[in-house]
Amino acid sequence: LTSEEGIRMRKKRPIEPEAVFGQMKFDKSYYRFRHKGKDKVAMDFAIFAIAFNMGKMHKTRQNQAFLFQNTPQNSQDLVIPLFVEPIWLKIQLMQKNRDCITKLAA
């Protein structure tokens, strides 16, 4: 591997993909994008990445719940607050900004 021929052979090898791309291909059987065009492929990959991360997050939360013996009745109890809370905070911030603008205009 360290000889000139070995170095030349190593240069011909494909670069190893990151673990996530390997899992994407082999564990999830996701070999090709479903759409054509850069924007659609970016959207396709983004949706896959979100789903992949949600799966990891759910698995992590389940493991934590098991470790602390605090298993929820429903798996939605773990996931919904993660999405609702940021949206709720954004709505509150928008309402505060609207109130400030109304006070300034008066």
Buried (B, 14 or more C-beta within 10 A) or exposed (E): EEEEEEEEEEEEEEEEEEEEEEBBEEEEEBEEBEEEEEEEEEEBBEEBEEEBEEEEEBEEBBEEBEEEEEEEEEEEEBBEEEEEEEEEEEEEEEEEEEEEEEEEEE
